[in-house]
Amino acid sequence: MNIIETKFKDAVIVEPKVFGDHRGFFTESYNKELFHKHGIDMNFIQDNHSLSQQSGTLRGMHYQLNPKAQTKLVRVTRGAIYDVIIDIRKGSPTYGEWQGFILSADNKRQLLVPKGFAHGFCTIVENTEVQYKVDELYSPEHDRGIAWDDPALAIDWPVQNPVLSEKDTKHPTLVEAYNNFTWE
C-alpha cells in the first residue's frame, strides 16, 4: 500500500497494491491491520454505496457535526469522480481551503476524509459508483452542508451546471454554515 499525503494533516490518498493478470485484477481495498501500520486507525462501522447515472452529478459538500462526525474512506468501483474536501476546523492553518482529487475505478485510489472536513464529489463519467466506509452512523440531526458553489471557496468543479439533489441546492456558504470543529 502506498500512502500519499495531501496538503491537509490526516487527509491522505491510499493506493492499494493491485495484482493483475489475463483474468483481471485482485486488490485488498481495506485491511485494518495494514491500515493501522500506516497510522490509519479507524473503527469503520458502515459501508455506503451510491450510483450516479449522469455525468456531472454533484453530491456535497457534506459533513456531520460532533459528536456524530464521520471519517470517510472513499473509493470508486465504477466510473470516475472529482472528489473535493474542505478544511472546516476553526483555527486550522488551512481553514477554508479545499483540495480536489481524481478517484476512479481505473486508478483504484481511495481518499481518507477525516472529521472536520466537508466532502463532496462530481461524477465525470456516466454510471459512476462510489463506495465509502464511515466510522459513525448517519445522523439526520447532525447532518450539515456547505454550498458547492460558494464564491469565497471558488472550487474548480469540472461542470458549470451540475445535477443536484434539492438538499444540495440549499446549503449555506462556509461563512454562514454552523460547525463545531476546532483545530487541535
C-alpha positions as a Python dict, from the first residue, in 0.01 Angstrom:
ca = {
    (1, 'M'): (0, 0, 0),
    (2, 'N'): (120, 349, -83),
    (3, 'I'): (12, 649, 128),
    (4, 'I'): (20, 988, -47),
    (5, 'E'): (-3, 1297, 172),
    (6, 'T'): (-234, 1584, 79),
    (7, 'K'): (-191, 1945, 187),
    (8, 'F'): (-411, 1864, 490),
    (9, 'K'): (-294, 1689, 804),
    (10, 'D'): (-457, 1343, 832),
    (11, 'A'): (-624, 1353, 488),
    (12, 'V'): (-442, 1107, 264),
    (13, 'I'): (-471, 922, -65),
    (14, 'V'): (-442, 545, -27),
    (15, 'E'): (-310, 344, -320),
    (16, 'P'): (-366, -25, -257),
    (17, 'K'): (-148, -285, -426),
    (18, 'V'): (-319, -422, -736),
    (19, 'F'): (-230, -763, -874),
    (20, 'G'): (-337, -810, -1233),
    (21, 'D'): (-311, -1078, -1497),
    (22, 'H'): (-500, -1201, -1804),
    (23, 'R'): (-811, -1266, -1588),
    (24, 'G'): (-836, -916, -1441),
    (25, 'F'): (-712, -795, -1102),
    (26, 'F'): (-719, -850, -727),
    (27, 'T'): (-670, -589, -456),
    (28, 'E'): (-737, -553, -86),
    (29, 'S'): (-941, -235, -63),
    (30, 'Y'): (-927, -244, 316),
    (31, 'N'): (-713, -433, 568),
    (32, 'K'): (-744, -300, 924),
    (33, 'E'): (-401, -428, 1031),
    (34, 'L'): (-222, -287, 726),
    (35, 'F'): (-401, 48, 760),
    (36, 'H'): (-304, 57, 1129),
    (37, 'K'): (63, 3, 1035),
    (38, 'H'): (35, 316, 817),
    (39, 'G'): (-114, 523, 1101),
    (40, 'I'): (-475, 495, 984),
    (41, 'D'): (-658, 360, 1285),
    (42, 'M'): (-1033, 399, 1238),
    (43, 'N'): (-1315, 177, 1351),
    (44, 'F'): (-1528, 172, 1037),
    (45, 'I'): (-1883, 61, 1119),
    (46, 'Q'): (-2082, 111, 798),
    (47, 'D'): (-2030, 89, 421),
    (48, 'N'): (-2224, 316, 183),
    (49, 'H'): (-2268, 276, -192),
    (50, 'S'): (-2406, 531, -439),
    (51, 'L'): (-2479, 524, -811),
    (52, 'S'): (-2491, 845, -1013),
    (53, 'Q'): (-2631, 776, -1357),
    (54, 'Q'): (-2549, 1110, -1516),
    (55, 'S'): (-2206, 1260, -1569),
    (56, 'G'): (-2193, 1593, -1388),
    (57, 'T'): (-2386, 1472, -1083),
    (58, 'L'): (-2256, 1660, -780),
    (59, 'R'): (-2310, 1538, -423),
    (60, 'G'): (-2192, 1772, -150),
    (61, 'M'): (-2048, 1945, 34),
    (62, 'H'): (-2149, 1732, 334),
    (63, 'Y'): (-2039, 1683, 695),
    (64, 'Q'): (-2186, 1578, 1030),
    (65, 'L'): (-2143, 1778, 1349),
    (66, 'N'): (-1972, 1641, 1660),
    (67, 'P'): (-2039, 1411, 1838),
    (68, 'K'): (-2161, 1229, 1524),
    (69, 'A'): (-1883, 1348, 1292),
    (70, 'Q'): (-1763, 1091, 1038),
    (71, 'T'): (-1428, 989, 898),
    (72, 'K'): (-1478, 850, 547),
    (73, 'L'): (-1269, 621, 329),
    (74, 'V'): (-1393, 687, -26),
    (75, 'R'): (-1332, 483, -342),
    (76, 'V'): (-1483, 446, -687),
    (77, 'T'): (-1576, 99, -809),
    (78, 'R'): (-1715, 205, -1148),
    (79, 'G'): (-1653, 528, -1335),
    (80, 'A'): (-1469, 834, -1204),
    (81, 'I'): (-1521, 1135, -980),
    (82, 'Y'): (-1362, 1466, -895),
    (83, 'D'): (-1355, 1439, -515),
    (84, 'V'): (-1323, 1755, -303),
    (85, 'I'): (-1259, 1817, 66),
    (86, 'I'): (-1271, 2149, 256),
    (87, 'D'): (-1099, 2205, 589),
    (88, 'I'): (-1368, 2342, 824),
    (89, 'R'): (-1171, 2311, 1150),
    (90, 'K'): (-1178, 2657, 1308),
    (91, 'G'): (-827, 2777, 1391),
    (92, 'S'): (-661, 2542, 1141),
    (93, 'P'): (-384, 2697, 932),
    (94, 'T'): (-569, 2561, 626),
    (95, 'Y'): (-923, 2657, 737),
    (96, 'G'): (-1145, 2725, 436),
    (97, 'E'): (-901, 2572, 188),
    (98, 'W'): (-1004, 2293, -45),
    (99, 'Q'): (-828, 2027, -249),
    (100, 'G'): (-961, 1806, -528),
    (101, 'F'): (-859, 1458, -644),
    (102, 'I'): (-950, 1224, -929),
    (103, 'L'): (-1067, 889, -795),
    (104, 'S'): (-1161, 623, -1047),
    (105, 'A'): (-1224, 253, -1090),
    (106, 'D'): (-910, 252, -1306),
    (107, 'N'): (-666, 420, -1065),
    (108, 'K'): (-809, 239, -756),
    (109, 'R'): (-714, 534, -536),
    (110, 'Q'): (-902, 597, -213),
    (111, 'L'): (-937, 920, -16),
    (112, 'L'): (-936, 926, 363),
    (113, 'V'): (-1153, 1221, 470),
    (114, 'P'): (-1101, 1299, 842),
    (115, 'K'): (-1356, 1451, 1077),
    (116, 'G'): (-1360, 1828, 1042),
    (117, 'F'): (-1376, 1829, 662),
    (118, 'A'): (-1670, 1890, 431),
    (119, 'H'): (-1676, 1636, 149),
    (120, 'G'): (-1833, 1621, -194),
    (121, 'F'): (-1779, 1483, -541),
    (122, 'C'): (-1879, 1533, -900),
    (123, 'T'): (-1907, 1243, -1142),
    (124, 'I'): (-1704, 1282, -1459),
    (125, 'V'): (-1847, 980, -1642),
    (126, 'E'): (-2193, 822, -1657),
    (127, 'N'): (-2299, 539, -1424),
    (128, 'T'): (-2038, 606, -1158),
    (129, 'E'): (-2049, 403, -838),
    (130, 'V'): (-1888, 535, -520),
    (131, 'Q'): (-1839, 327, -207),
    (132, 'Y'): (-1721, 458, 125),
    (133, 'K'): (-1668, 341, 478),
    (134, 'V'): (-1763, 559, 777),
    (135, 'D'): (-1677, 540, 1143),
    (136, 'E'): (-2008, 685, 1265),
    (137, 'L'): (-2369, 619, 1162),
    (138, 'Y'): (-2571, 874, 965),
    (139, 'S'): (-2746, 1120, 1198),
    (140, 'P'): (-3007, 1346, 1034),
    (141, 'E'): (-2998, 1595, 1324),
    (142, 'H'): (-2619, 1636, 1286),
    (143, 'D'): (-2621, 1645, 904),
    (144, 'R'): (-2495, 1972, 753),
    (145, 'G'): (-2354, 2108, 430),
    (146, 'I'): (-2180, 2394, 254),
    (147, 'A'): (-2279, 2539, -82),
    (148, 'W'): (-2095, 2362, -361),
    (149, 'D'): (-2065, 2696, -544),
    (150, 'D'): (-1962, 2918, -250),
    (151, 'P'): (-1784, 3206, -431),
    (152, 'A'): (-1539, 3254, -143),
    (153, 'L'): (-1418, 2894, -183),
    (154, 'A'): (-1404, 2911, -566),
    (155, 'I'): (-1389, 2532, -608),
    (156, 'D'): (-1281, 2447, -962),
    (157, 'W'): (-1553, 2191, -1041),
    (158, 'P'): (-1544, 2011, -1380),
    (159, 'V'): (-1903, 2128, -1457),
    (160, 'Q'): (-2087, 2460, -1459),
    (161, 'N'): (-2443, 2331, -1413),
    (162, 'P'): (-2428, 2008, -1213),
    (163, 'V'): (-2710, 1765, -1145),
    (164, 'L'): (-2800, 1831, -778),
    (165, 'S'): (-3041, 1699, -517),
    (166, 'E'): (-3286, 1951, -376),
    (167, 'K'): (-3099, 1932, -44),
    (168, 'D'): (-2767, 2025, -210),
    (169, 'T'): (-2916, 2339, -366),
    (170, 'K'): (-2993, 2485, -21),
    (171, 'H'): (-2664, 2467, 174),
    (172, 'P'): (-2525, 2792, 318),
    (173, 'T'): (-2182, 2935, 239),
    (174, 'L'): (-1889, 2840, 462),
    (175, 'V'): (-1914, 3174, 647),
    (176, 'E'): (-2287, 3116, 715),
    (177, 'A'): (-2261, 2743, 794),
    (178, 'Y'): (-2254, 2620, 1152),
    (179, 'N'): (-1990, 2371, 1252),
    (180, 'N'): (-1838, 2271, 1584),
    (181, 'F'): (-1492, 2159, 1468),
    (182, 'T'): (-1176, 2315, 1608),
    (183, 'W'): (-810, 2267, 1521),
    (184, 'E'): (-623, 2060, 1775),
}
